[in-house]
Amino acid sequence: MTQLQEAYYQIQIQNRSEQQLENRLLYGFYPDVIKQNRKVYFYDNGIRNMIIGNFNQLDLRLDKRALWENFLVSERRKQNFYKNTFSKMYFWRTKQQQEIDFVEENSGNISGFEFKWINKKTKFPQKFMEAYKAKGIVIDRTNFSDVVI
């Protein structure tokens, strides 16, 4: 069923890695990076809300962060598709629970995105930033249009 939903653009599977980036980003540097994992995002938050049965107003929701992350990932993927950027998209997590919400690789340049509902100071995992020479980008409600439009 998941493959059918993905084929009809209802959900999107965000693989933690693909072979090309696995070798460069994951296996070559740190043994504590989780190598087998994935996240599932919905192309439409309305479908997500229907499945979990929650149509409450945003100020009443306990899942704001997940809703926000789903929105930003789906919109970023759409933008990359429409602009033909051919970016590869991943996420990064270690066994010690260090995480980058969204990783994008384009022409050898790696960007790590942290999605924050509330604008607060964010520190990217040093292990990630040094190993992959990545650019760290924090996205919140004040600057999200720079990334999804």
ChimeraX attribute file (.defattr): number of C-alpha atoms within 10 A of each C-alpha:
attribute: neighborCount
match mode: 1-to-1
recipient: residues
	/A:1	6
	/A:2	12
	/A:3	11
	/A:4	10
	/A:5	13
	/A:6	16
	/A:7	11
	/A:8	10
	/A:9	12
	/A:10	16
	/A:11	21
	/A:12	21
	/A:13	15
	/A:14	16
	/A:15	16
	/A:16	21
	/A:17	22
	/A:18	14
	/A:19	9
	/A:20	10
	/A:21	16
	/A:22	13
	/A:23	12
	/A:24	12
	/A:25	19
	/A:26	25
	/A:27	14
	/A:28	10
	/A:29	14
	/A:30	13
	/A:31	11
	/A:32	13
	/A:33	19
	/A:34	17
	/A:35	18
	/A:36	8
	/A:37	12
	/A:38	14
	/A:39	13
	/A:40	13
	/A:41	22
	/A:42	21
	/A:43	20
	/A:44	15
	/A:45	17
	/A:46	11
	/A:47	13
	/A:48	18
	/A:49	14
	/A:50	10
	/A:51	9
	/A:52	8
	/A:53	9
	/A:54	12
	/A:55	12
	/A:56	10
	/A:57	7
	/A:58	10
	/A:59	7
	/A:60	9
	/A:61	12
	/A:62	10
	/A:63	10
	/A:64	14
	/A:65	14
	/A:66	14
	/A:67	18
	/A:68	16
	/A:69	20
	/A:70	22
	/A:71	17
	/A:72	21
	/A:73	23
	/A:74	18
	/A:75	18
	/A:76	19
	/A:77	19
	/A:78	15
	/A:79	15
	/A:80	16
	/A:81	12
	/A:82	10
	/A:83	9
	/A:84	9
	/A:85	12
	/A:86	13
	/A:87	17
	/A:88	17
	/A:89	22
	/A:90	21
	/A:91	19
	/A:92	23
	/A:93	19
	/A:94	17
	/A:95	11
	/A:96	9
	/A:97	11
	/A:98	15
	/A:99	17
	/A:100	20
	/A:101	18
	/A:102	21
	/A:103	22
	/A:104	18
	/A:105	16
	/A:106	12
	/A:107	9
	/A:108	10
	/A:109	12
	/A:110	20
	/A:111	20
	/A:112	24
	/A:113	21
	/A:114	19
	/A:115	24
	/A:116	20
	/A:117	15
	/A:118	11
	/A:119	13
	/A:120	9
	/A:121	8
	/A:122	12
	/A:123	9
	/A:124	19
	/A:125	13
	/A:126	10
	/A:127	13
	/A:128	24
	/A:129	15
	/A:130	10
	/A:131	14
	/A:132	18
	/A:133	12
	/A:134	18
	/A:135	16
	/A:136	19
	/A:137	16
	/A:138	18
	/A:139	20
	/A:140	18
	/A:141	12
	/A:142	10
	/A:143	11
	/A:144	15
	/A:145	12
	/A:146	8
	/A:147	14
	/A:148	16
	/A:149	10
